[in-house]
Amino acid sequence: MYDVVYIFRGILIGLMVSVPLGPMGVLIIQKTLQKGALAGFVAGMGAACADLFYATVAAFGLGFVINVIQTHELILQIIGGIFLIIVGLKIYFDNPLKQIRMKKRVTKKGLLGDFLTLFFLTVSNPVAIVVFMAVFAGASVFGDDPSYRIELFVLSGVVIGGGLWWYTLSTLVNIFRKKFRLRVLITINRVSGVLITVLGGLVILAAFEPFRSLLPAA
């Protein structure tokens, strides 16, 4: 029964990492407005699974993976920034009317694309592993006698916490989505596209030491 405590700790960490609305949050909100709650939630789970990957690396101390990430941190961050710019421009030039005229059902292929987009964008931010290592070390998440079983409970909680937040956010956004007219959706697309494109540029700039303070939390 005491194992539930470790799951709860993991849920709190998952929420703490996911709740701040950085570039990923903006993108998930945009996907929800454009395609519905399911697409937004699935995209959010892509981000949650990327967080789980970094949390796993931090928890089990996978030295080889950490070294590879640290060695290629600059490249990963630049690639992530470029990807954000491409996504932002695509959102800006997309016409919501086409989405409305399309079939309402969301295809599995489309959902997989939403999931992978957010997964790779989140994974391209190596700073996440530093966050998890700091949290795990500073908060004594695993207790005084950590074991693989305890670590697995905490990691399960991390992905559950992230999933809870993205489900809540996509559901709430979807409720208001139904009240938006086409002109409002077009404006939201334009604003989201510009914002995500600018954030992509900041991600690239923040890869270089003088500009690191420009990057919002993801």
Buried (B, 14 or more C-beta within 10 A) or exposed (E): EEEEBBBBBBBBBBBBBBBEBBBBBBBBBBBBBBBBBBBBBBBBBBBBBBBBBBBBBBBEEBEEBBEEBEEEBEEBBBBBBBBBBEBBBEBBEBEBEEBEEEEEEBEEEBBEBBBEBBBBBBBBBBBBBBBBBEBBEEEEBBEEEBEEEBBBBBBBBBBBBBBBBBBBBBEBBBEEBEEBEEEEBBEBBBBBBBBBBBBBBBBBBBBEEEEEEEBBBB
